[in-house]
Amino acid sequence: MLDLTLGSLKWAAVGFVVAFVLMKLYEGSHIHDDIPRPEFKVRQSRRAALVLSCFAAVLSAGVWLLVQTLD
């Protein structure tokens, strides 16, 4: 049981980090320096990155648990 918990936490962390980095890279590639962004857009994109990264973490942990139980 401890192995399942630690494994799912490990894969949740991996899913979170990968999704967060990809969101930040995507956001960074679509920002133009000559057009200022309003503060609410910056907060909104930061919040969206965190929410989507948390969803990716839950999804990757769930897939890992599913694979472990089917093995």
VMD Tcl script that builds the backbone (N, CA, C; Angstrom):
set m [mol new atoms 213]
animate dup $m
set s [atomselect $m all]
$s set {name element resname resid chain x y z} {
  {N N MET 1 A 0.824 -1.199 0.000}
  {CA C MET 1 A 0.000 0.000 0.000}
  {C C MET 1 A 0.863 1.256 0.000}
  {N N LEU 2 A 1.954 1.208 0.737}
  {CA C LEU 2 A 2.861 2.352 0.777}
  {C C LEU 2 A 3.496 2.575 -0.598}
  {N N ASP 3 A 3.805 1.469 -1.292}
  {CA C ASP 3 A 4.393 1.593 -2.625}
  {C C ASP 3 A 3.423 2.262 -3.598}
  {N N LEU 4 A 2.153 1.913 -3.508}
  {CA C LEU 4 A 1.163 2.540 -4.386}
  {C C LEU 4 A 1.034 4.030 -4.101}
  {N N THR 5 A 1.035 4.385 -2.829}
  {CA C THR 5 A 0.902 5.793 -2.450}
  {C C THR 5 A 2.113 6.601 -2.906}
  {N N LEU 6 A 3.303 6.075 -2.633}
  {CA C LEU 6 A 4.510 6.802 -3.030}
  {C C LEU 6 A 4.643 6.876 -4.549}
  {N N GLY 7 A 4.282 5.814 -5.236}
  {CA C GLY 7 A 4.341 5.825 -6.691}
  {C C GLY 7 A 3.377 6.816 -7.308}
  {N N SER 8 A 2.164 6.860 -6.771}
  {CA C SER 8 A 1.191 7.814 -7.315}
  {C C SER 8 A 1.594 9.251 -7.003}
  {N N LEU 9 A 2.163 9.494 -5.832}
  {CA C LEU 9 A 2.641 10.842 -5.515}
  {C C LEU 9 A 3.797 11.239 -6.422}
  {N N LYS 10 A 4.678 10.280 -6.701}
  {CA C LYS 10 A 5.810 10.559 -7.582}
  {C C LYS 10 A 5.318 10.920 -8.985}
  {N N TRP 11 A 4.383 10.153 -9.515}
  {CA C TRP 11 A 3.880 10.433 -10.855}
  {C C TRP 11 A 3.011 11.681 -10.886}
  {N N ALA 12 A 2.347 11.991 -9.782}
  {CA C ALA 12 A 1.598 13.245 -9.717}
  {C C ALA 12 A 2.554 14.431 -9.781}
  {N N ALA 13 A 3.677 14.324 -9.078}
  {CA C ALA 13 A 4.665 15.407 -9.116}
  {C C ALA 13 A 5.247 15.556 -10.518}
  {N N VAL 14 A 5.532 14.443 -11.165}
  {CA C VAL 14 A 6.071 14.495 -12.527}
  {C C VAL 14 A 5.050 15.126 -13.475}
  {N N GLY 15 A 3.788 14.716 -13.382}
  {CA C GLY 15 A 2.752 15.285 -14.234}
  {C C GLY 15 A 2.572 16.774 -14.003}
  {N N PHE 16 A 2.622 17.197 -12.748}
  {CA C PHE 16 A 2.470 18.612 -12.427}
  {C C PHE 16 A 3.613 19.430 -13.015}
  {N N VAL 17 A 4.828 18.977 -12.792}
  {CA C VAL 17 A 5.993 19.743 -13.255}
  {C C VAL 17 A 6.025 19.824 -14.774}
  {N N VAL 18 A 5.774 18.714 -15.445}
  {CA C VAL 18 A 5.811 18.713 -16.907}
  {C C VAL 18 A 4.728 19.640 -17.475}
  {N N ALA 19 A 3.513 19.536 -16.958}
  {CA C ALA 19 A 2.432 20.382 -17.468}
  {C C ALA 19 A 2.693 21.859 -17.168}
  {N N PHE 20 A 3.213 22.163 -15.984}
  {CA C PHE 20 A 3.474 23.553 -15.617}
  {C C PHE 20 A 4.564 24.154 -16.506}
  {N N VAL 21 A 5.618 23.396 -16.749}
  {CA C VAL 21 A 6.703 23.897 -17.598}
  {C C VAL 21 A 6.204 24.110 -19.028}
  {N N LEU 22 A 5.427 23.166 -19.532}
  {CA C LEU 22 A 4.901 23.322 -20.890}
  {C C LEU 22 A 3.970 24.528 -21.004}
  {N N MET 23 A 3.146 24.756 -19.976}
  {CA C MET 23 A 2.262 25.929 -20.008}
  {C C MET 23 A 3.069 27.222 -19.985}
  {N N LYS 24 A 4.111 27.275 -19.173}
  {CA C LYS 24 A 4.932 28.487 -19.100}
  {C C LYS 24 A 5.710 28.707 -20.396}
  {N N LEU 25 A 6.189 27.636 -21.016}
  {CA C LEU 25 A 6.875 27.788 -22.296}
  {C C LEU 25 A 5.919 28.264 -23.380}
  {N N TYR 26 A 4.714 27.740 -23.383}
  {CA C TYR 26 A 3.717 28.170 -24.367}
  {C C TYR 26 A 3.354 29.634 -24.152}
  {N N GLU 27 A 3.157 30.004 -22.899}
  {CA C GLU 27 A 2.813 31.395 -22.597}
  {C C GLU 27 A 3.962 32.324 -22.972}
  {N N GLY 28 A 5.169 31.901 -22.700}
  {CA C GLY 28 A 6.330 32.726 -23.018}
  {C C GLY 28 A 6.550 32.905 -24.503}
  {N N SER 29 A 6.145 31.925 -25.281}
  {CA C SER 29 A 6.340 32.042 -26.725}
  {C C SER 29 A 5.261 32.890 -27.385}
  {N N HIS 30 A 4.186 33.191 -26.671}
  {CA C HIS 30 A 3.096 33.978 -27.246}
  {C C HIS 30 A 2.987 35.382 -26.662}
  {N N ILE 31 A 3.982 35.800 -25.927}
  {CA C ILE 31 A 3.985 37.149 -25.364}
  {C C ILE 31 A 4.839 38.044 -26.259}
  {N N HIS 32 A 4.292 39.165 -26.632}
  {CA C HIS 32 A 5.024 40.140 -27.426}
  {C C HIS 32 A 5.398 41.302 -26.518}
  {N N ASP 33 A 6.640 41.699 -26.589}
  {CA C ASP 33 A 7.131 42.754 -25.704}
  {C C ASP 33 A 6.555 44.121 -26.033}
  {N N ASP 34 A 6.144 44.333 -27.266}
  {CA C ASP 34 A 5.658 45.658 -27.642}
  {C C ASP 34 A 4.193 45.875 -27.264}
  {N N ILE 35 A 3.484 44.813 -26.879}
  {CA C ILE 35 A 2.081 44.940 -26.481}
  {C C ILE 35 A 1.984 44.633 -24.983}
  {N N PRO 36 A 1.665 45.641 -24.168}
  {CA C PRO 36 A 1.557 45.383 -22.729}
  {C C PRO 36 A 0.321 44.535 -22.408}
  {N N ARG 37 A 0.463 43.643 -21.449}
  {CA C ARG 37 A -0.655 42.800 -21.036}
  {C C ARG 37 A -1.250 43.355 -19.747}
  {N N PRO 38 A -2.568 43.404 -19.655}
  {CA C PRO 38 A -3.200 43.868 -18.414}
  {C C PRO 38 A -2.906 42.899 -17.270}
  {N N GLU 39 A -2.946 43.422 -16.071}
  {CA C GLU 39 A -2.615 42.611 -14.887}
  {C C GLU 39 A -3.582 41.446 -14.703}
  {N N PHE 40 A -4.863 41.639 -15.015}
  {CA C PHE 40 A -5.818 40.548 -14.830}
  {C C PHE 40 A -5.529 39.395 -15.790}
  {N N LYS 41 A -4.972 39.681 -16.958}
  {CA C LYS 41 A -4.602 38.620 -17.898}
  {C C LYS 41 A -3.419 37.816 -17.356}
  {N N VAL 42 A -2.490 38.493 -16.712}
  {CA C VAL 42 A -1.338 37.806 -16.119}
  {C C VAL 42 A -1.812 36.899 -14.997}
  {N N ARG 43 A -2.695 37.401 -14.120}
  {CA C ARG 43 A -3.223 36.587 -13.018}
  {C C ARG 43 A -4.037 35.425 -13.559}
  {N N GLN 44 A -4.816 35.664 -14.582}
  {CA C GLN 44 A -5.657 34.625 -15.159}
  {C C GLN 44 A -4.809 33.518 -15.772}
  {N N SER 45 A -3.758 33.863 -16.468}
  {CA C SER 45 A -2.911 32.838 -17.080}
  {C C SER 45 A -2.136 32.065 -16.016}
  {N N ARG 46 A -1.733 32.732 -14.933}
  {CA C ARG 46 A -1.045 32.040 -13.835}
  {C C ARG 46 A -1.984 31.051 -13.163}
  {N N ARG 47 A -3.220 31.472 -12.938}
  {CA C ARG 47 A -4.222 30.600 -12.318}
  {C C ARG 47 A -4.562 29.420 -13.223}
  {N N ALA 48 A -4.691 29.679 -14.502}
  {CA C ALA 48 A -4.998 28.603 -15.453}
  {C C ALA 48 A -3.860 27.593 -15.518}
  {N N ALA 49 A -2.625 28.064 -15.461}
  {CA C ALA 49 A -1.482 27.147 -15.481}
  {C C ALA 49 A -1.485 26.255 -14.255}
  {N N LEU 50 A -1.803 26.809 -13.091}
  {CA C LEU 50 A -1.847 26.003 -11.870}
  {C C LEU 50 A -2.988 24.991 -11.897}
  {N N VAL 51 A -4.147 25.400 -12.364}
  {CA C VAL 51 A -5.299 24.499 -12.408}
  {C C VAL 51 A -5.056 23.360 -13.393}
  {N N LEU 52 A -4.566 23.680 -14.569}
  {CA C LEU 52 A -4.306 22.637 -15.557}
  {C C LEU 52 A -3.170 21.714 -15.127}
  {N N SER 53 A -2.192 22.248 -14.424}
  {CA C SER 53 A -1.105 21.410 -13.916}
  {C C SER 53 A -1.605 20.470 -12.823}
  {N N CYS 54 A -2.500 20.947 -11.981}
  {CA C CYS 54 A -3.083 20.076 -10.958}
  {C C CYS 54 A -3.927 18.975 -11.594}
  {N N PHE 55 A -4.658 19.320 -12.633}
  {CA C PHE 55 A -5.431 18.307 -13.343}
  {C C PHE 55 A -4.517 17.263 -13.980}
  {N N ALA 56 A -3.408 17.707 -14.557}
  {CA C ALA 56 A -2.446 16.774 -15.147}
  {C C ALA 56 A -1.823 15.885 -14.081}
  {N N ALA 57 A -1.597 16.426 -12.897}
  {CA C ALA 57 A -1.040 15.627 -11.802}
  {C C ALA 57 A -2.007 14.535 -11.373}
  {N N VAL 58 A -3.268 14.891 -11.211}
  {CA C VAL 58 A -4.278 13.897 -10.821}
  {C C VAL 58 A -4.434 12.845 -11.908}
  {N N LEU 59 A -4.432 13.275 -13.143}
  {CA C LEU 59 A -4.584 12.348 -14.257}
  {C C LEU 59 A -3.407 11.381 -14.355}
  {N N SER 60 A -2.186 11.876 -14.216}
  {CA C SER 60 A -1.023 10.992 -14.314}
  {C C SER 60 A -0.960 10.038 -13.130}
  {N N ALA 61 A -1.340 10.495 -11.945}
  {CA C ALA 61 A -1.374 9.592 -10.788}
  {C C ALA 61 A -2.454 8.531 -10.974}
  {N N GLY 62 A -3.588 8.905 -11.507}
  {CA C GLY 62 A -4.661 7.938 -11.759}
  {C C GLY 62 A -4.282 6.904 -12.798}
  {N N VAL 63 A -3.610 7.341 -13.844}
  {CA C VAL 63 A -3.155 6.396 -14.866}
  {C C VAL 63 A -2.121 5.446 -14.282}
  {N N TRP 64 A -1.221 5.956 -13.464}
  {CA C TRP 64 A -0.209 5.100 -12.850}
  {C C TRP 64 A -0.866 4.059 -11.949}
  {N N LEU 65 A -1.861 4.483 -11.157}
  {CA C LEU 65 A -2.561 3.528 -10.305}
  {C C LEU 65 A -3.311 2.484 -11.119}
  {N N LEU 66 A -3.914 2.895 -12.209}
  {CA C LEU 66 A -4.626 1.974 -13.079}
  {C C LEU 66 A -3.695 0.938 -13.675}
  {N N VAL 67 A -2.537 1.383 -14.120}
  {CA C VAL 67 A -1.560 0.457 -14.695}
  {C C VAL 67 A -1.048 -0.520 -13.622}
  {N N GLN 68 A -0.847 -0.039 -12.414}
  {CA C GLN 68 A -0.345 -0.904 -11.349}
  {C C GLN 68 A -1.372 -1.940 -10.945}
  {N N THR 69 A -2.633 -1.596 -10.942}
  {CA C THR 69 A -3.658 -2.553 -10.539}
  {C C THR 69 A -3.967 -3.541 -11.643}
  {N N LEU 70 A -3.729 -3.188 -12.904}
  {CA C LEU 70 A -3.950 -4.114 -14.014}
  {C C LEU 70 A -2.786 -5.065 -14.209}
  {N N ASP 71 A -1.657 -4.769 -13.640}
  {CA C ASP 71 A -0.466 -5.601 -13.792}
  {C C ASP 71 A -0.565 -6.910 -13.103}
}
mol reanalyze $m
mol bondsrecalc $m
mol representation Tube
mol addrep $m
